[in-house]
Amino acid sequence: MRFGTSKQKALNEVELILNATLWADLLFVLHSVKKALQGMALLRFFSLFNTKIIVSSAPSDFRGVTYSFNS
């Protein structure tokens, strides 16, 4: 066995672990950005209708949730 072989093997293992960690971090960031953009799109969609939700005490399963559309 040559001198330094185990050191090179250890360095290769560390490099693989770092690469995997960086890819996992990148995927997490992309996932977070995607979710944030979906939330913004949903907000924009509902703001198109200028919707207010009013909760009153009507006898129904939805507890009297009524929608008010402002023009």
C-alpha positions in Angstrom: 0.0 0.0 0.0 1.4 3.4 -0.9 1.8 6.1 1.6 -1.0 8.6 1.5 -3.6 6.3 -0.1 -5.8 6.3 3.0 -5.5 10.1 3.3 -6.6 10.5 -0.3 -9.5 8.1 0.3 -10.6 10.1 3.3 -10.4 13.4 1.4 -12.5 11.8 -1.4 -15.1 10.8 1.2 -15.2 14.3 2.7 -15.6 15.8 -0.8 -18.6 13.4 -1.5 -20.2 14.4 1.7 -19.8 18.1 1.1 -21.2 17.8 -2.4 -24.2 15.9 -1.2 -24.8 18.5 1.5 -24.5 21.4 -1.0 -27.0 19.7 -3.3 -29.4 19.1 -0.4 -29.1 22.8 0.6 -29.7 23.9 -3.0 -32.8 21.7 -3.4 -34.1 23.1 -0.1 -33.7 26.7 -1.2 -35.3 25.9 -4.6 -38.2 24.2 -2.8 -38.6 27.2 -0.5 -38.6 29.7 -3.4 -41.2 27.6 -5.2 -43.5 27.5 -2.2 -43.1 31.2 -1.7 -44.0 31.9 -5.3 -47.1 29.7 -5.0 -48.2 31.6 -1.9 -47.7 34.9 -3.7 -49.7 33.7 -6.7 -52.5 32.6 -4.4 -52.5 36.0 -2.7 -52.6 37.8 -6.1 -55.4 35.5 -7.3 -57.6 36.3 -4.2 -56.7 40.0 -4.4 -58.2 40.1 -7.9 -61.6 39.6 -6.3 -61.0 42.1 -3.5 -62.5 39.5 -1.1 -63.4 39.9 2.5 -64.4 37.0 4.6 -67.1 37.8 7.2 -67.9 35.2 9.9 -71.4 35.4 11.4 -73.4 33.1 13.6 -75.6 31.3 11.0 -76.7 27.7 11.7 -74.6 25.7 9.2 -71.6 23.4 9.1 -69.5 26.3 7.9 -70.4 28.5 10.9 -71.9 31.2 8.7 -68.9 32.1 6.6 -70.1 34.6 4.1 -68.2 36.3 1.3 -68.4 39.9 0.5 -67.2 41.1 -2.9 -66.3 44.8 -3.0 -66.5 46.6 -6.3 
